[in-house]
Amino acid sequence: MTQSASIRPARARGGFPTAAAIILGVGLGIFFDGIVLHQLLQWHHLVSNWSPARTVEGIEFNTYWDGMLHSFAYVCVGVGLFLLWRASRRAGYMWSGRRLAGALLIGWGGFNLYDGVINHLVLGIHHVNERVDRAQWPIYDAGFIIWSAAMLLAGLLLLRGGKAEAGSEAQSTLRQS
């Protein structure tokens, strides 16, 4: 005999919509990078090492590709929010601020780690700070990669701690029932 969804323990019905929050974290991380590093500090653009933004044509080219990156960020934020909203309408999810923060950091740090390793080191399409002497670029890239890995690790630890917290809350709820 199976239990109906309404009387099953909350933990058995659903955990936390981790994937949705990770997708949202990717979008937020891209927006932060684009707004702070591309626009406010003007350290680099998405393809600025391939096509320097020293001419009007170079600025137009880089601005176009920055816009493509921001469009992807917009899609990630929209999808992440939609999935979180959809999950919020289902009974049984174990919501946790710690798990949300952890999943957002996993998305943000994971994207930044990808960006730092693939775009900076492997493809060389841009570097964190192209306004400093070229000899200093690896220092900024390394700092960015270390920071990104720290964000990812912090996110994993928060998510893990949130799962343990949710598990103990579910056990407490079962004992009270």
ChimeraX attribute file (.defattr): number of C-alpha atoms within 10 A of each C-alpha:
attribute: neighborCount
match mode: 1-to-1
recipient: residues
	/A:1	3
	/A:2	5
	/A:3	8
	/A:4	8
	/A:5	12
	/A:6	10
	/A:7	8
	/A:8	13
	/A:9	16
	/A:10	21
	/A:11	17
	/A:12	11
	/A:13	16
	/A:14	15
	/A:15	16
	/A:16	23
	/A:17	21
	/A:18	20
	/A:19	16
	/A:20	24
	/A:21	27
	/A:22	27
	/A:23	27
	/A:24	28
	/A:25	28
	/A:26	26
	/A:27	28
	/A:28	21
	/A:29	22
	/A:30	24
	/A:31	21
	/A:32	15
	/A:33	20
	/A:34	22
	/A:35	15
	/A:36	13
	/A:37	16
	/A:38	21
	/A:39	15
	/A:40	10
	/A:41	12
	/A:42	15
	/A:43	17
	/A:44	24
	/A:45	29
	/A:46	25
	/A:47	21
	/A:48	24
	/A:49	17
	/A:50	14
	/A:51	17
	/A:52	17
	/A:53	18
	/A:54	9
	/A:55	10
	/A:56	9
	/A:57	12
	/A:58	16
	/A:59	16
	/A:60	12
	/A:61	19
	/A:62	23
	/A:63	19
	/A:64	15
	/A:65	16
	/A:66	21
	/A:67	14
	/A:68	13
	/A:69	17
	/A:70	18
	/A:71	15
	/A:72	16
	/A:73	23
	/A:74	17
	/A:75	15
	/A:76	22
	/A:77	24
	/A:78	15
	/A:79	17
	/A:80	23
	/A:81	16
	/A:82	14
	/A:83	18
	/A:84	19
	/A:85	13
	/A:86	12
	/A:87	17
	/A:88	15
	/A:89	9
	/A:90	10
	/A:91	12
	/A:92	19
	/A:93	18
	/A:94	21
	/A:95	16
	/A:96	16
	/A:97	11
	/A:98	19
	/A:99	26
	/A:100	22
	/A:101	19
	/A:102	28
	/A:103	31
	/A:104	29
	/A:105	29
	/A:106	31
	/A:107	27
	/A:108	27
	/A:109	28
	/A:110	23
	/A:111	21
	/A:112	25
	/A:113	22
	/A:114	15
	/A:115	24
	/A:116	26
	/A:117	16
	/A:118	13
	/A:119	17
	/A:120	22
	/A:121	16
	/A:122	10
	/A:123	13
	/A:124	15
	/A:125	18
	/A:126	24
	/A:127	25
	/A:128	26
	/A:129	21
	/A:130	18
	/A:131	13
	/A:132	11
	/A:133	8
	/A:134	11
	/A:135	7
	/A:136	12
	/A:137	18
	/A:138	15
	/A:139	13
	/A:140	16
	/A:141	20
	/A:142	16
	/A:143	14
	/A:144	21
	/A:145	21
	/A:146	16
	/A:147	15
	/A:148	23
	/A:149	19
	/A:150	17
	/A:151	22
	/A:152	24
	/A:153	17
	/A:154	18
	/A:155	26
	/A:156	19
	/A:157	17
	/A:158	21
	/A:159	25
	/A:160	16
	/A:161	15
	/A:162	22
	/A:163	18
	/A:164	12
	/A:165	15
	/A:166	22
	/A:167	16
	/A:168	12
	/A:169	15
	/A:170	17
	/A:171	14
	/A:172	11
	/A:173	12
	/A:174	13
	/A:175	8
	/A:176	7
	/A:177	7
